Amino acid sequence: MNRVTPSFRWGCRIYAALVLLYPATLRRQFGEEMIEVFAEQMRDACRKNGWVGGMGVWRSVAGETLRTALSSHLRIIGISFASGLAALGLLCTFFWATFAPH
């Protein structure tokens, strides 16, 4: 992929929006570098494996964003990642039990 395609630009914009999920201090320190690394990974993956490679990068991004952004925010308020996930699981169970059709 030698030229920048509209889908590549949109992907970078979407990733830049995901970076906003990270705490402000982390964004200020690493945000630009994270976006640059994402763009490089997407270029390389798409060059080697086409859209399948790009999807692999997005899969990694999804997991990394969830783990890092969520755990960073939880740490700020003094909750461990495991406790946060347990609370999220309980909340989801509550909503499922309350609002699921029976």
The first five atom37 places (N, CA, C, CB, O) and aatype in JSON, in Angstrom:
{
  "aatype": [12, 2, 1, 19, 16, 14, 15, 13, 1, 17, 7, 4, 1, 9, 18, 0, 0, 10, 19, 10, 10, 18, 14, 0, 16, 10, 1, 1, 5, 13, 7, 6, 6, 12, 9, 6, 19, 13, 0, 6, 5, 12, 1, 3, 0, 4, 1, 11, 2, 7, 17, 19, 7, 7, 12, 7, 19, 17, 1, 15, 19, 0, 7, 6, 16, 10, 1, 16, 0, 10, 15, 15, 8, 10, 1, 9, 9, 7, 9, 15, 13, 0, 15, 7, 10, 0, 0, 10, 7, 10, 10, 4, 16, 13, 13, 17, 0, 16, 13, 0, 14, 8],
  "atom_mask": [
    [1, 1, 1, 1, 1],
    [1, 1, 1, 1, 1],
    [1, 1, 1, 1, 1],
    [1, 1, 1, 1, 1],
    [1, 1, 1, 1, 1],
    [1, 1, 1, 1, 1],
    [1, 1, 1, 1, 1],
    [1, 1, 1, 1, 1],
    [1, 1, 1, 1, 1],
    [1, 1, 1, 1, 1],
    [1, 1, 1, 0, 1],
    [1, 1, 1, 1, 1],
    [1, 1, 1, 1, 1],
    [1, 1, 1, 1, 1],
    [1, 1, 1, 1, 1],
    [1, 1, 1, 1, 1],
    [1, 1, 1, 1, 1],
    [1, 1, 1, 1, 1],
    [1, 1, 1, 1, 1],
    [1, 1, 1, 1, 1],
    [1, 1, 1, 1, 1],
    [1, 1, 1, 1, 1],
    [1, 1, 1, 1, 1],
    [1, 1, 1, 1, 1],
    [1, 1, 1, 1, 1],
    [1, 1, 1, 1, 1],
    [1, 1, 1, 1, 1],
    [1, 1, 1, 1, 1],
    [1, 1, 1, 1, 1],
    [1, 1, 1, 1, 1],
    [1, 1, 1, 0, 1],
    [1, 1, 1, 1, 1],
    [1, 1, 1, 1, 1],
    [1, 1, 1, 1, 1],
    [1, 1, 1, 1, 1],
    [1, 1, 1, 1, 1],
    [1, 1, 1, 1, 1],
    [1, 1, 1, 1, 1],
    [1, 1, 1, 1, 1],
    [1, 1, 1, 1, 1],
    [1, 1, 1, 1, 1],
    [1, 1, 1, 1, 1],
    [1, 1, 1, 1, 1],
    [1, 1, 1, 1, 1],
    [1, 1, 1, 1, 1],
    [1, 1, 1, 1, 1],
    [1, 1, 1, 1, 1],
    [1, 1, 1, 1, 1],
    [1, 1, 1, 1, 1],
    [1, 1, 1, 0, 1],
    [1, 1, 1, 1, 1],
    [1, 1, 1, 1, 1],
    [1, 1, 1, 0, 1],
    [1, 1, 1, 0, 1],
    [1, 1, 1, 1, 1],
    [1, 1, 1, 0, 1],
    [1, 1, 1, 1, 1],
    [1, 1, 1, 1, 1],
    [1, 1, 1, 1, 1],
    [1, 1, 1, 1, 1],
    [1, 1, 1, 1, 1],
    [1, 1, 1, 1, 1],
    [1, 1, 1, 0, 1],
    [1, 1, 1, 1, 1],
    [1, 1, 1, 1, 1],
    [1, 1, 1, 1, 1],
    [1, 1, 1, 1, 1],
    [1, 1, 1, 1, 1],
    [1, 1, 1, 1, 1],
    [1, 1, 1, 1, 1],
    [1, 1, 1, 1, 1],
    [1, 1, 1, 1, 1],
    [1, 1, 1, 1, 1],
    [1, 1, 1, 1, 1],
    [1, 1, 1, 1, 1],
    [1, 1, 1, 1, 1],
    [1, 1, 1, 1, 1],
    [1, 1, 1, 0, 1],
    [1, 1, 1, 1, 1],
    [1, 1, 1, 1, 1],
    [1, 1, 1, 1, 1],
    [1, 1, 1, 1, 1],
    [1, 1, 1, 1, 1],
    [1, 1, 1, 0, 1],
    [1, 1, 1, 1, 1],
    [1, 1, 1, 1, 1],
    [1, 1, 1, 1, 1],
    [1, 1, 1, 1, 1],
    [1, 1, 1, 0, 1],
    [1, 1, 1, 1, 1],
    [1, 1, 1, 1, 1],
    [1, 1, 1, 1, 1],
    [1, 1, 1, 1, 1],
    [1, 1, 1, 1, 1],
    [1, 1, 1, 1, 1],
    [1, 1, 1, 1, 1],
    [1, 1, 1, 1, 1],
    [1, 1, 1, 1, 1],
    [1, 1, 1, 1, 1],
    [1, 1, 1, 1, 1],
    [1, 1, 1, 1, 1],
    [1, 1, 1, 1, 1]
  ],
  "atom_positions": [
    [[0.85, -1.17, 0.0], [0.0, 0.0, 0.0], [0.9, 1.23, 0.0], [-0.97, -0.01, 1.22], [1.29, 1.72, 1.06]],
    [[1.22, 1.73, -1.16], [2.1, 2.89, -1.28], [1.34, 4.2, -1.14], [2.83, 2.86, -2.59], [1.89, 5.2, -0.69]],
    [[0.08, 4.19, -1.54], [-0.68, 5.42, -1.42], [-1.63, 5.31, -0.23], [-1.47, 5.7, -2.73], [-1.99, 4.22, 0.2]],
    [[-2.03, 6.45, 0.27], [-2.93, 6.47, 1.42], [-4.36, 6.41, 0.9], [-2.71, 7.74, 2.31], [-4.8, 7.29, 0.17]],
    [[-5.09, 5.37, 1.29], [-6.46, 5.19, 0.84], [-7.42, 5.85, 1.82], [-6.79, 3.69, 0.69], [-7.07, 6.11, 2.97]],
    [[-8.63, 6.14, 1.37], [-9.63, 6.71, 2.29], [-9.89, 5.8, 3.49], [-10.94, 6.97, 1.55], [-10.06, 6.29, 4.61]],
    [[-9.91, 4.48, 3.28], [-10.16, 3.58, 4.42], [-9.01, 3.63, 5.41], [-10.37, 2.13, 3.92], [-9.23, 3.51, 6.62]],
    [[-7.79, 3.79, 4.92], [-6.64, 3.92, 5.82], [-6.77, 5.2, 6.65], [-5.31, 3.92, 5.02], [-6.54, 5.19, 7.86]],
    [[-7.12, 6.31, 5.99], [-7.29, 7.58, 6.71], [-8.39, 7.47, 7.75], [-7.61, 8.73, 5.72], [-8.24, 7.94, 8.88]],
    [[-9.53, 6.85, 7.37], [-10.62, 6.68, 8.32], [-10.2, 5.8, 9.49], [-11.84, 6.08, 7.63], [-10.55, 6.08, 10.64]],
    [[-9.44, 4.75, 9.2], [-8.96, 3.89, 10.27], [-8.1, 4.65, 11.26], [0.0, 0.0, 0.0], [-8.22, 4.46, 12.47]],
    [[-7.23, 5.5, 10.75], [-6.38, 6.31, 11.62], [-7.21, 7.3, 12.44], [-5.32, 7.06, 10.8], [-6.91, 7.55, 13.61]],
    [[-8.24, 7.85, 11.83], [-9.12, 8.78, 12.57], [-9.88, 8.05, 13.67], [-10.12, 9.46, 11.6], [-10.03, 8.56, 14.78]],
    [[-10.36, 6.86, 13.35], [-11.08, 6.08, 14.35], [-10.15, 5.72, 15.5], [-11.68, 4.79, 13.72], [-10.52, 5.81, 16.67]],
    [[-8.92, 5.31, 15.16], [-7.98, 4.97, 16.22], [-7.66, 6.21, 17.06], [-6.68, 4.39, 15.62], [-7.57, 6.11, 18.29]],
    [[-7.48, 7.36, 16.43], [-7.22, 8.6, 17.17], [-8.37, 8.89, 18.14], [-7.03, 9.8, 16.2], [-8.15, 9.38, 19.25]],
    [[-9.6, 8.58, 17.73], [-10.75, 8.76, 18.62], [-10.68, 7.76, 19.78], [-12.07, 8.59, 17.85], [-11.03, 8.11, 20.91]],
    [[-10.24, 6.54, 19.51], [-10.1, 5.55, 20.59], [-9.05, 5.97, 21.6], [-9.74, 4.19, 20.01], [-9.17, 5.67, 22.79]],
    [[-8.03, 6.66, 21.14], [-6.98, 7.13, 22.05], [-7.59, 8.07, 23.09], [-5.85, 7.86, 21.26], [-7.05, 8.21, 24.19]],
    [[-8.7, 8.72, 22.76], [-9.37, 9.61, 23.72], [-9.92, 8.85, 24.92], [-10.5, 10.37, 23.02], [-10.24, 9.46, 25.94]],
    [[-10.04, 7.54, 24.81], [-10.51, 6.73, 25.94], [-9.46, 6.59, 27.03], [-10.93, 5.36, 25.45], [-9.78, 6.27, 28.17]],
    [[-8.21, 6.84, 26.68], [-7.13, 6.73, 27.65], [-7.14, 7.95, 28.56], [-5.77, 6.59, 26.95], [-7.6, 9.02, 28.17]],
    [[-6.62, 7.8, 29.78], [-6.53, 8.95, 30.68], [-5.68, 10.07, 30.04], [-5.92, 8.53, 32.04], [-4.77, 9.8, 29.26]],
    [[-6.0, 11.3, 30.39], [-5.36, 12.47, 29.78], [-3.84, 12.44, 29.93], [-5.9, 13.74, 30.4], [-3.12, 12.79, 28.99]],
    [[-3.34, 12.03, 31.08], [-1.88, 12.02, 31.27], [-1.21, 11.04, 30.31], [-1.53, 11.67, 32.72], [-0.14, 11.33, 29.76]],
    [[-1.82, 9.89, 30.12], [-1.28, 8.89, 29.2], [-1.35, 9.4, 27.76], [-2.04, 7.55, 29.34], [-0.41, 9.22, 26.98]],
    [[-2.46, 10.04, 27.41], [-2.62, 10.6, 26.05], [-1.57, 11.66, 25.78], [-4.02, 11.2, 25.86], [-0.95, 11.68, 24.71]],
    [[-1.37, 12.56, 26.74], [-0.38, 13.63, 26.54], [1.02, 13.05, 26.36], [-0.39, 14.6, 27.73], [1.8, 13.53, 25.53]],
    [[1.33, 12.03, 27.12], [2.67, 11.46, 27.07], [2.89, 10.58, 25.84], [2.94, 10.67, 28.32], [3.97, 10.6, 25.25]],
    [[1.88, 9.79, 25.45], [2.1, 8.78, 24.42], [1.14, 8.85, 23.23], [2.0, 7.45, 25.03], [1.31, 8.09, 22.28]],
    [[0.15, 9.72, 23.25], [-0.91, 9.73, 22.24], [-0.42, 9.8, 20.81], [0.0, 0.0, 0.0], [-0.81, 8.98, 19.98]],
    [[0.43, 10.77, 20.51], [0.92, 10.93, 19.13], [1.71, 9.7, 18.69], [1.8, 12.18, 19.02], [1.56, 9.22, 17.56]],
    [[2.54, 9.2, 19.58], [3.33, 8.01, 19.25], [2.43, 6.8, 19.02], [4.35, 7.71, 20.38], [2.7, 5.99, 18.13]],
    [[1.37, 6.66, 19.82], [0.45, 5.54, 19.65], [-0.21, 5.59, 18.27], [-0.64, 5.56, 20.75], [-0.35, 4.56, 17.61]],
    [[-0.6, 6.78, 17.84], [-1.24, 6.93, 16.54], [-0.26, 6.62, 15.42], [-1.8, 8.36, 16.37], [-0.62, 5.98, 14.44]],
    [[0.99, 7.07, 15.56], [2.01, 6.77, 14.55], [2.28, 5.28, 14.47], [3.31, 7.52, 14.87], [2.4, 4.73, 13.37]],
    [[2.38, 4.62, 15.61], [2.64, 3.17, 15.63], [1.47, 2.42, 15.0], [2.88, 2.67, 17.07], [1.67, 1.48, 14.24]],
    [[0.25, 2.85, 15.32], [-0.93, 2.22, 14.7], [-0.87, 2.33, 13.19], [-2.21, 2.88, 15.23], [-1.09, 1.34, 12.49]],
    [[-0.57, 3.52, 12.68], [-0.51, 3.73, 11.22], [0.56, 2.83, 10.59], [-0.21, 5.21, 10.9], [0.33, 2.24, 9.54]],
    [[1.72, 2.72, 11.24], [2.78, 1.85, 10.72], [2.34, 0.39, 10.72], [4.07, 2.02, 11.56], [2.58, -0.34, 9.75]],
    [[1.71, -0.04, 11.81], [1.25, -1.43, 11.89], [0.21, -1.73, 10.82], [0.66, -1.72, 13.28], [0.24, -2.79, 10.19]],
    [[-0.71, -0.78, 10.61], [-1.73, -0.98, 9.58], [-1.1, -1.06, 8.2], [-2.77, 0.15, 9.62], [-1.46, -1.93, 7.4]],
    [[-0.16, -0.16, 7.9], [0.5, -0.19, 6.59], [1.18, -1.53, 6.37], [1.54, 0.95, 6.47], [1.01, -2.16, 5.32]],
    [[1.95, -1.96, 7.36], [2.69, -3.22, 7.24], [1.75, -4.42, 7.1], [3.6, -3.41, 8.46], [1.94, -5.27, 6.24]],
    [[0.74, -4.47, 7.95], [-0.18, -5.61, 7.93], [-0.96, -5.67, 6.63], [-1.16, -5.54, 9.11], [-1.14, -6.75, 6.06]],
    [[-1.42, -4.53, 6.14], [-2.18, -4.51, 4.89], [-1.28, -4.81, 3.69], [-2.87, -3.14, 4.69], [-1.72, -5.45, 2.73]],
    [[-0.06, -4.37, 3.76], [0.89, -4.66, 2.67], [1.16, -6.16, 2.6], [2.22, -3.88, 2.87], [1.27, -6.72, 1.51]],
    [[1.28, -6.81, 3.76], [1.61, -8.24, 3.79], [0.38, -9.13, 3.57], [2.25, -8.58, 5.11], [0.46, -10.12, 2.85]],
    [[-0.75, -8.77, 4.19], [-1.9, -9.69, 4.2], [-3.22, -9.04, 3.78], [-2.06, -10.27, 5.56], [-4.27, -9.63, 4.0]],
    [[-3.19, -7.87, 3.2], [-4.42, -7.23, 2.76], [-5.33, -6.89, 3.92], [0.0, 0.0, 0.0], [-4.87, -6.6, 5.03]],
    [[-6.63, -6.92, 3.66], [-7.59, -6.52, 4.68], [-7.58, -7.47, 5.88], [-8.99, -6.46, 4.08], [-7.91, -7.06, 6.99]],
    [[-7.2, -8.73, 5.67], [-7.12, -9.68, 6.78], [-6.05, -9.22, 7.77], [-6.81, -11.11, 6.27], [-6.24, -9.31, 8.98]],
    [[-4.94, -8.73, 7.26], [-3.9, -8.19, 8.13], [-4.39, -6.98, 8.91], [0.0, 0.0, 0.0], [-4.11, -6.84, 10.1]],
    [[-5.12, -6.12, 8.23], [-5.69, -4.94, 8.9], [-6.64, -5.33, 10.01], [0.0, 0.0, 0.0], [-6.65, -4.7, 11.07]],
    [[-7.44, -6.35, 9.78], [-8.36, -6.82, 10.81], [-7.6, -7.38, 12.02], [-9.31, -7.89, 10.25], [-8.05, -7.24, 13.16]],
    [[-6.47, -7.99, 11.77], [-5.64, -8.47, 12.88], [-5.14, -7.33, 13.75], [0.0, 0.0, 0.0], [-5.08, -7.44, 14.98]],
    [[-4.77, -6.24, 13.09], [-4.32, -5.06, 13.86], [-5.49, -4.54, 14.69], [-3.78, -3.95, 12.92], [-5.31, -4.22, 15.87]],
    [[-6.67, -4.45, 14.1], [-7.84, -3.95, 14.85], [-8.18, -4.87, 16.01], [-9.05, -3.81, 13.92], [-8.59, -4.39, 17.07]],
    [[-8.02, -6.17, 15.84], [-8.28, -7.11, 16.94], [-7.33, -6.83, 18.1], [-8.13, -8.58, 16.47], [-7.74, -6.82, 19.26]],
    [[-6.07, -6.61, 17.77], [-5.09, -6.28, 18.81], [-5.41, -4.96, 19.49], [-3.68, -6.23, 18.22], [-5.32, -4.83, 20.71]],
    [[-5.8, -3.97, 18.67], [-6.13, -2.65, 19.19], [-7.31, -2.75, 20.16], [-6.47, -1.68, 18.04], [-7.29, -2.12, 21.22]],
    [[-8.32, -3.53, 19.81], [-9.5, -3.65, 20.67], [-9.12, -4.21, 22.04], [-10.56, -4.54, 20.01], [-9.53, -3.68, 23.07]],
    [[-8.35, -5.28, 22.04], [-7.93, -5.88, 23.31], [-7.04, -4.96, 24.11], [0.0, 0.0, 0.0], [-7.21, -4.81, 25.32]],
    [[-6.09, -4.34, 23.44], [-5.16, -3.44, 24.13], [-5.88, -2.23, 24.68], [-4.04, -3.0, 23.18], [-5.59, -1.79, 25.8]],
    [[-6.8, -1.67, 23.92], [-7.53, -0.49, 24.39], [-8.37, -0.84, 25.6], [-8.42, 0.08, 23.27], [-8.39, -0.1, 26.59]],
    [[-9.07, -1.96, 25.54], [-9.88, -2.37, 26.68], [-9.02, -2.57, 27.92], [-10.65, -3.65, 26.35], [-9.33, -2.04, 28.98]],
    [[-7.96, -3.34, 27.77], [-7.11, -3.63, 28.93], [-6.44, -2.37, 29.47], [-6.05, -4.65, 28.57], [-6.52, -2.09, 30.67]],
    [[-5.79, -1.61, 28.61], [-4.98, -0.49, 29.07], [-5.83, 0.7, 29.51], [-4.02, -0.06, 27.98], [-5.63, 1.23, 30.6]],
    [[-6.77, 1.12, 28.67], [-7.59, 2.29, 29.02], [-8.43, 2.01, 30.26], [-8.5, 2.67, 27.84], [-8.48, 2.83, 31.17]],
    [[-9.08, 0.86, 30.29], [-9.94, 0.53, 31.42], [-9.12, 0.4, 32.7], [-10.71, -0.76, 31.15], [-9.48, 0.96, 33.74]],
    [[-8.01, -0.35, 32.63], [-7.22, -0.53, 33.85], [-6.6, 0.78, 34.31], [-6.11, -1.57, 33.62], [-6.46, 1.0, 35.52]],
    [[-6.23, 1.67, 33.39], [-5.67, 2.97, 33.77], [-6.71, 3.81, 34.5], [-5.16, 3.73, 32.54], [-6.41, 4.42, 35.53]],
    [[-7.93, 3.85, 33.98], [-8.98, 4.62, 34.64], [-9.33, 4.02, 35.99], [-10.23, 4.68, 33.76], [-9.54, 4.74, 36.97]],
    [[-9.4, 2.69, 36.05], [-9.7, 2.04, 37.33], [-8.61, 2.31, 38.36], [-9.88, 0.54, 37.14], [-8.91, 2.53, 39.54]],
    [[-7.36, 2.29, 37.92], [-6.25, 2.57, 38.84], [-6.34, 3.99, 39.39], [-4.9, 2.37, 38.12], [-6.02, 4.23, 40.56]],
    [[-6.78, 4.92, 38.56], [-6.91, 6.32, 39.0], [-7.9, 6.43, 40.16], [-7.35, 7.21, 37.83], [-7.69, 7.2, 41.09]],
    [[-8.97, 5.63, 40.09], [-9.97, 5.71, 41.17], [-9.75, 4.64, 42.24], [-11.37, 5.58, 40.59], [-10.55, 4.51, 43.16]],
    [[-8.66, 3.89, 42.12], [-8.28, 2.96, 43.17], [-8.92, 1.59, 43.11], [0.0, 0.0, 0.0], [-9.08, 0.94, 44.14]],
    [[-9.29, 1.14, 41.93], [-9.89, -0.18, 41.76], [-8.98, -1.02, 40.87], [-11.33, -0.08, 41.16], [-8.48, -0.53, 39.85]],
    [[-8.77, -2.27, 41.25], [-7.95, -3.14, 40.41], [-8.72, -3.54, 39.16], [-7.51, -4.39, 41.2], [-9.94, -3.48, 39.13]],
    [[-7.99, -3.96, 38.13], [-8.6, -4.39, 36.87], [-9.54, -5.56, 37.11], [-7.52, -4.76, 35.84], [-10.64, -5.6, 36.58]],
    [[-9.1, -6.53, 37.91], [-9.92, -7.72, 38.19], [-11.21, -7.32, 38.9], [-9.13, -8.74, 39.03], [-12.28, -7.84, 38.57]],
    [[-11.12, -6.41, 39.87], [-12.33, -5.96, 40.57], [-13.26, -5.22, 39.63], [-11.96, -5.06, 41.76], [-14.48, -5.36, 39.71]],
    [[-12.68, -4.42, 38.74], [-13.48, -3.68, 37.76], [-14.22, -4.62, 36.83], [0.0, 0.0, 0.0], [-15.39, -4.41, 36.54]],
    [[-13.52, -5.67, 36.35], [-14.17, -6.65, 35.47], [-15.26, -7.41, 36.22], [-13.13, -7.64, 34.91], [-16.32, -7.71, 35.65]],
    [[-15.01, -7.73, 37.48], [-16.03, -8.43, 38.27], [-17.27, -7.54, 38.43], [-15.47, -8.82, 39.67], [-18.4, -8.01, 38.3]],
    [[-17.06, -6.26, 38.71], [-18.18, -5.33, 38.84], [-18.93, -5.2, 37.52], [-17.68, -3.96, 39.31], [-20.16, -5.16, 37.51]],
    [[-18.2, -5.13, 36.42], [-18.84, -5.05, 35.11], [-19.67, -6.31, 34.84], [-17.78, -4.86, 34.0], [-20.78, -6.22, 34.32]],
    [[-19.13, -7.46, 35.19], [-19.87, -8.72, 35.02], [-21.14, -8.74, 35.84], [0.0, 0.0, 0.0], [-22.18, -9.18, 35.36]],
    [[-21.06, -8.26, 37.08], [-22.26, -8.19, 37.92], [-23.29, -7.23, 37.34], [-21.88, -7.77, 39.35], [-24.49, -7.51, 37.36]],
    [[-22.82, -6.1, 36.83], [-23.72, -5.12, 36.24], [-24.41, -5.69, 35.01], [-22.95, -3.84, 35.87], [-25.61, -5.51, 34.83]],
    [[-23.66, -6.37, 34.16], [-24.24, -7.0, 32.97], [-25.25, -8.07, 33.36], [-23.14, -7.61, 32.08], [-26.31, -8.17, 32.74]],
    [[-24.94, -8.86, 34.37], [-25.85, -9.9, 34.85], [-27.13, -9.28, 35.38], [-25.18, -10.75, 35.95], [-28.23, -9.79, 35.11]],
    [[-27.0, -8.2, 36.12], [-28.17, -7.5, 36.65], [-29.08, -7.02, 35.51], [-27.74, -6.31, 37.53], [-30.29, -7.25, 35.53]],
    [[-28.48, -6.35, 34.51], [-29.29, -5.85, 33.41], [-29.9, -6.98, 32.59], [-28.45, -4.96, 32.51], [-31.04, -6.87, 32.13]],
    [[-29.17, -8.04, 32.42], [-29.71, -9.19, 31.68], [-30.89, -9.79, 32.44], [-28.62, -10.27, 31.44], [-31.93, -10.08, 31.85]],
    [[-30.73, -9.97, 33.76], [-31.79, -10.56, 34.57], [-33.01, -9.63, 34.64], [-31.28, -10.86, 35.98], [-34.15, -10.1, 34.7]],
    [[-32.77, -8.34, 34.63], [-33.86, -7.38, 34.76], [-34.6, -7.16, 33.45], [-33.32, -6.06, 35.25], [-35.83, -7.11, 33.44]],
    [[-33.87, -7.04, 32.35], [-34.49, -6.6, 31.1], [-34.6, -7.67, 30.03], [-33.72, -5.47, 30.57], [-35.22, -7.42, 28.99]],
    [[-34.05, -8.83, 30.23], [-34.14, -9.9, 29.2], [-35.57, -10.42, 29.16], [-33.13, -11.06, 29.5], [-36.22, -10.57, 30.2]],
    [[-36.07, -10.71, 27.96], [-37.42, -11.26, 27.88], [-37.45, -12.65, 28.52], [-37.9, -11.34, 26.4], [-36.58, -13.49, 28.29]],
    [[-38.47, -12.87, 29.33], [-38.58, -14.16, 30.02], [-39.72, -14.96, 29.46], [-38.78, -13.98, 31.52], [-39.98, -16.08, 29.91]]
  ]
}
